[in-house]
Amino acid sequence: MKRALILVSALFLGSPAPAQTFDEAVRINLALGTQLCTQRVPGVETRVSMFRAAGFSERVERTTVNSDTTHYFTAPAETVLVELYYGEMPEECSVSTNHLGVTGASEILDLVMPQLYPGYVRKITQGPVNPATGIPAVCVRYEDPTNPIGEVIGVWPGGGSQTCIENGASRIFSSSRV
């Protein structure tokens, strides 16, 4: 319960929070990055400014061929990495960490999404049982119920896995259901 209170209060701090433990820093910064990635704002410049104002470190890659641009925002102690792309394709923002598995990241998404999009529908994909804990992996996603090709915001394992597994890493993404 204490962890949930820390996370909920961190959502309104507006910057990566100093935490008592590394695990708390991971969770708080994942929640903050998710909030900044998923809330609707006017224009990509506004989103970029929000990450800068929140204290994330920034690296930018721009192509010389077209308008494709990717900002990489890193939270303190490299607890989370945010990738914000815009250019020739629709804007895409994802938050990843190598320090928290899908079940923990799903808990974070469960705190953020009802505040930002209370009408979205929660869905669960259950993965195999983690031998270390005896608990199955849980990947949560939230879908816009008003639009059949609408937005989905969810959690998936880091490292390119194609199934919901606990591998110690996670990625929170947003995409269209098409």
C-alpha positions in Angstrom: 0.0 0.0 0.0 2.9 2.4 0.8 4.3 1.8 -2.7 0.9 2.7 -4.3 0.7 5.9 -2.3 4.3 6.9 -3.3 3.4 6.3 -6.9 0.1 8.1 -6.9 1.7 11.2 -5.3 4.7 10.9 -7.7 2.3 11.3 -10.6 1.6 14.9 -9.5 5.2 15.9 -8.7 6.1 16.7 -12.3 9.7 15.5 -12.1 11.6 12.3 -11.4 11.5 11.9 -7.6 14.3 11.1 -5.4 13.4 7.8 -3.7 14.6 5.9 -0.7 15.4 2.8 -2.8 16.4 2.1 -6.4 13.2 0.0 -6.8 11.0 3.0 -5.7 12.9 5.2 -8.2 12.2 2.8 -11.0 8.5 2.6 -10.2 8.1 6.4 -9.7 10.0 7.3 -12.9 8.2 4.6 -14.9 4.9 6.1 -13.7 6.0 9.6 -14.5 7.3 8.6 -17.9 4.0 6.8 -18.6 2.0 9.8 -17.6 4.0 12.2 -19.8 3.9 9.8 -22.8 0.2 9.0 -22.6 -1.6 12.2 -21.7 -2.9 14.2 -24.7 -1.1 17.4 -25.3 -1.1 19.9 -28.2 1.9 19.3 -30.3 5.0 17.2 -29.9 7.0 20.3 -28.8 4.8 20.5 -25.7 5.6 16.8 -24.9 9.3 17.4 -25.4 9.2 20.4 -23.1 7.3 18.4 -20.4 10.1 15.8 -20.3 12.8 18.5 -20.2 10.9 20.3 -17.4 10.5 17.0 -15.5 14.3 16.7 -15.3 14.9 13.8 -17.8 18.3 13.8 -19.6 17.9 14.1 -23.3 19.6 12.8 -26.5 18.2 13.5 -30.0 18.6 11.7 -33.2 17.5 13.3 -36.5 17.8 11.8 -39.9 19.2 13.8 -42.8 16.8 12.2 -45.3 13.4 13.3 -43.9 11.8 14.8 -40.8 12.1 11.6 -38.6 13.2 12.6 -35.1 13.6 10.5 -32.0 14.2 12.0 -28.5 15.6 9.6 -25.9 14.8 10.8 -22.4 16.6 9.1 -19.5 15.5 9.3 -15.9 18.1 9.6 -13.1 20.3 6.5 -12.5 19.0 5.2 -15.9 15.9 3.8 -14.2 13.8 4.3 -17.3 14.2 5.2 -20.9 11.6 7.1 -22.9 11.6 7.0 -26.7 9.6 9.8 -28.4 9.4 9.5 -32.2 7.8 11.9 -34.6 8.2 12.7 -38.3 7.1 10.9 -41.4 5.0 8.4 -39.3 2.5 9.2 -36.4 4.0 10.2 -33.1 5.0 7.3 -30.9 6.1 7.4 -27.2 7.2 4.4 -25.2 8.7 3.9 -21.7 11.0 1.0 -20.9 13.0 -0.2 -18.0 15.5 -3.1 -17.5 14.7 -3.1 -13.8 11.0 -4.1 -13.5 9.2 -7.0 -15.1 5.8 -6.9 -16.8 3.7 -7.6 -13.7 5.2 -4.7 -11.8 4.9 -2.4 -14.9 1.3 -3.5 -15.2 0.7 -2.4 -11.6 2.1 1.1 -12.6 -0.2 1.2 -15.7 -3.2 0.3 -13.4 -2.4 3.4 -11.3 -1.9 5.8 -14.3 -4.6 4.8 -16.8 -7.8 5.2 -14.6 -6.7 8.8 -13.8 -6.0 9.7 -17.5 -8.6 7.7 -19.3 -11.3 6.4 -17.0 -13.4 5.1 -19.8 -10.8 2.8 -21.3 -11.3 -1.0 -20.9 -8.7 -3.0 -19.0 -7.6 -6.3 -20.6 -5.1 -8.9 -19.3 -2.8 -11.3 -21.0 -1.5 -13.9 -18.7 1.9 -15.5 -19.3 3.7 -18.5 -18.0 4.4 -19.0 -14.3 7.6 -17.4 -13.1 9.5 -20.4 -11.5 11.1 -18.0 -8.9 7.8 -16.7 -7.6 5.3 -19.3 -8.7 3.1 -16.4 -10.0 2.2 -16.1 -13.7 3.3 -13.0 -15.6 0.6 -10.4 -16.2 0.6 -8.0 -19.2 -2.1 -5.4 -18.9 -3.5 -3.2 -21.7 -6.1 -0.5 -21.9 -8.3 0.0 -25.0 -10.5 2.9 -26.1 -13.9 1.3 -26.3 -15.4 4.0 -28.4 -13.3 3.4 -31.5 -12.7 0.0 -33.1 -9.4 1.2 -34.5 -8.7 3.3 -31.4 -5.8 3.5 -29.1 -4.4 0.8 -27.0 -1.9 1.5 -24.1 -0.2 -1.6 -22.7 2.7 -3.4 -21.1 4.9 -5.9 -22.9 8.3 -7.5 -22.0 11.5 -5.7 -22.9 14.1 -7.4 -25.0 11.9 -8.1 -28.0 9.9 -11.0 -26.5 6.8 -12.0 -28.4 5.0 -13.4 -25.4 4.0 -12.1 -22.0 6.9 -13.4 -19.8 8.7 -12.1 -16.7 12.2 -11.4 -18.0 13.0 -8.5 -15.6 12.3 -5.8 -18.2 9.2 -4.1 -19.5 8.0 -1.6 -22.0 4.8 0.6 -21.8 3.6 1.4 -25.3 0.7 3.2 -27.1 -0.5 2.2 -30.5 -3.5 1.8 -32.8 -5.5 -1.4 -32.7 -5.3 -1.7 -36.5 
